[in-house]
């Protein structure tokens, strides 16, 4: 049996208190696990603020799913798995968002010359037809 905090709270008491939405137990859970879980989030985040977002999302998932903890494995391992999955999901989300280009940024990359204005509609259609179907 593992004990936490000044009042020596057992793991089972901590879990039961959090399931009952007892603020004191939720704070204790956060205090005990936040440093280690933040380290996990930092490994997957691009910066400190993204890591904070991942950590917040991770604790929301822990509190929301705590009633599902069966006690088969270690409680810390269960929490760590939630945080790893949350961090990976956040990392993937940041990759997708990072690859998006704002329309305003694209305007700067547009061709500014008149090279294409002399082409007829038929020429343009022929050029488009030469493209692979995915680019048409």
QUIJO-V790046 format. One record per pair of residues at least 12 apart in sequence whose C-alpha atoms are under 10 Angstrom apart, sorted by the first residue. I is the first residue (numbers start at 0). GAP is how many residues later the second one is. Records with the same first field share a line. If there is no record, write none. Layout:
I = GAP / GAP
This chain:
3 = 24 / 25 / 27 / 28
4 = 23 / 24 / 26 / 27
5 = 22
8 = 16 / 19
10 = 18 / 64 / 65
11 = 59 / 63
12 = 12
13 = 12 / 13 / 14 / 15
14 = 14 / 48 / 51 / 52 / 54 / 60
15 = 50 / 51
16 = 12
17 = 44 / 45 / 46 / 48 / 49
18 = 44 / 45 / 46 / 47 / 48 / 49
19 = 47
20 = 42 / 43
25 = 33 / 37
28 = 30 / 33 / 34
29 = 29 / 33
32 = 26 / 43 / 46 / 47
33 = 21 / 22 / 24 / 25
34 = 20
35 = 40 / 44 / 47
36 = 14 / 17 / 18 / 21 / 22 / 39 / 42 / 43 / 44 / 45 / 46 / 47 / 50
37 = 13 / 14 / 15 / 16 / 17 / 18 / 20 / 45 / 49
38 = 12 / 16
39 = 14 / 15 / 40 / 43 / 44 / 46 / 47 / 48
40 = 12 / 13 / 14 / 15 / 17 / 42 / 43 / 45 / 46 / 47 / 49 / 50
41 = 12 / 13 / 45
42 = 41 / 44 / 45 / 48
43 = 40 / 42 / 43 / 44 / 45 / 46 / 47 / 48 / 50
44 = 42 / 43 / 45 / 46 / 47 / 49
45 = 45 / 48 / 49
49 = 37 / 40 / 41 / 44
50 = 36 / 39 / 40
52 = 34 / 37
53 = 29 / 30 / 32 / 33 / 34 / 35 / 36 / 37
54 = 28 / 31 / 32
55 = 27 / 30
56 = 25 / 26 / 29 / 30 / 33
57 = 21 / 22 / 23 / 24 / 25 / 26 / 27 / 28 / 29
58 = 20 / 23 / 24 / 27
60 = 18 / 21 / 22 / 25
61 = 16 / 17 / 18 / 20 / 21
62 = 16
64 = 17
65 = 12 / 13
